[in-house]
Amino acid sequence: MKINVGIDLGTTYSAVATFSKELGRVQVLKNGYGKDCTPSVICIDHGNIMVGEDAKEEQKSGNVNTAAFYKSMMGDPNWSAYIDGREYSAEELSGLYLAHLIQDVKESNHVDIDGAVITVPAYFNDKQREATIRAGKKAGLKVLKIINEPTSAIIAYGLTGGKEKNVLVYDLGGGTFDVTVAHVSGTRIDVLATNGNHQLGGKDWDETLLNQVKEQFYSEYGVSIEDHEEDLKELQVKCEEAKKLLSSVASTVITIQCDGYLGKYTVTREEFDDQTYSLLYETILLIKSCFDEISEARNRPFGWKDIDEVVLVGGSTRMPQVKDMILKEYGRPPITKDINVDTIVATGAAMQAELCVSNTITLTVAGPAAGAAKTGGAAPSSPITLTIRNSDIQDITAHSLGMLALASDEKSYINSIIIRKNSKVNETFSREYTFAGQKLQVYVLQGEARDPYECDIIGAYSITGMPKNNKNKIKVNFLYNSNGVVEVNACLSDGTVLSATREKTNETLSEIIARLEREKKEAEEEAKRRSKIEIMLMIDTSGSMSGDRIVEARRAAKEFVKALDLKHSFISVISFADASQYKCKWENKEWSLNSAIDSVNVNDVGYCNAETPIQNNYKKFSRDCSRVIVILTDGYWDDQQTEERAATAAKADGIIIYGIGIGDADEAFLERISSGKGKKVDLSELTATFKEVATSIATEVGGNTLR
């Protein structure tokens, strides 16, 4: 029959379980050796793949083609294990291990597995979670969901229908540590805070023993076991077994055989506890950090006194030092009765797997009196049933989520946090931008620090589909989905959905920031170049401009200059009739420009309009700035066709032309040479018209060239 399962993909051991609707409870599925748990060890030797007990035996014998403790390296592109002549990533090893584990479970239990919920440490980041999902898919599984191990344990332990309580789950596995605090009320679970270290676990306690006996062996014989890979593999297993023995005996002996020498070294539990106290103390600090985060969120103190029950999860919690620490810090012993620390995570995952496909499950549990029995109360009562909905379980984010952003000083880049750690999953958080381009790049960071170098870059997204030539308000949305994996999408302020495409990037964070700084500098230099505007102010000084016309022309020109921001505007004043004459070149001082304008007189360069001022002057602009020609004329020109061709060429080169006419000016000609509509006005409107042109230059040509 087809079933859905929960898989505790552990660092040292893994377990598989399924929820039975008929029985209203979870069944742990045994492996081919009839055991609940399977060692998370894989051996690949001459193409043959072994997992679990068989691979563990190969590891014990010193076979160098074995791999263990690879789970904590999931998602790390720089880690690999060299096995059987090739490199394997942690994701590949997990995929191979899962495939063989599932096949073993299928054959041993005569079932067909349809879908699976796979557990991960609560403190796994986005890359590690996605790598776990891919590993499950490589194993041929339909991955229903990724769930945090402590949350899974609370589902298995906490759903008893009893009173409200705050539960602390202390999860110390073979390679990872998590602490999670949750509020349980009936069938509802609300995770309040989570913390952890995915590089801290039972293997570190093993390593302490390993280092101790390695040093003793070297001191006695002068031989480094590090130089003998097979002997080192064998010793690693012996140290793991010694750690387990020290949970029940006061001392044990570890033997080393290497390079023809035999060493026997006694280790005591007291020495072991002293040497590993720093590791245990790190878990205490992470618990206190959890309490601080809850205190901050609630705006009132939260601590051990607010915890109703402590639940131990993970095989490494069997070490007496863990229980002793909880008793010392908490004042009460942890809950141990009726809890299997090795399978509780898989049990909760199995319940979640059924919830994924059925949305509700009916669970048969012991009655309330059974809870009292744990503390010496009344005898157990008849079983009761609880109906649990998927929505009853509310998990949180283990990490903050932000994006790479320019700091307010515009000199450095920061992690601009958008989703705070311990926020609810499946809740959208947004940030709005005003953006005028066609492609917005978003670099997503995961971590608590403001310094981006202390965070993980987990994705680069390209936002496209914005209307062209507009400044658009864009809402970028961030979401941690139910797997704890990040989703990014975007829309316009009117709700129009934009395309948000995840892009592959081979750049490191340092390379990205260096490139952004380079692009920012280039953009600033370009903006600086574009902010400079060169203006040719061409004034007709043929005979017909005499009298009021030249007087009003000078007045209008001075008001035009006054309206411009001369920090960015550089003006050449040109008088033209039968020829052209520069009164000043690229001047930006008002008094000097006014002096040049005052020197513009009728008949300066002839009486008629034989000159072609555009043709003869438009190529004299600089090339690295905005360029504008403003022409004032009062009559027909002798060679308007040449000027029309010159104006067309100038405009094609990016030069903007404003044509202003008074008197007998040819308005149709002005329209043809202008970039916009040429304008013919009464003499009384000339000053106002020149001010309008200055405003147009400021808003349409330069960034801000008005005073």
Summary of the structure (lengths in Angstrom):
residues: 707
radius of gyration: 38.5
end to end distance: 80.7
largest distance: 120.7
contacts: 2418
relative contact order: 0.08
helix: 38%
strand: 31%
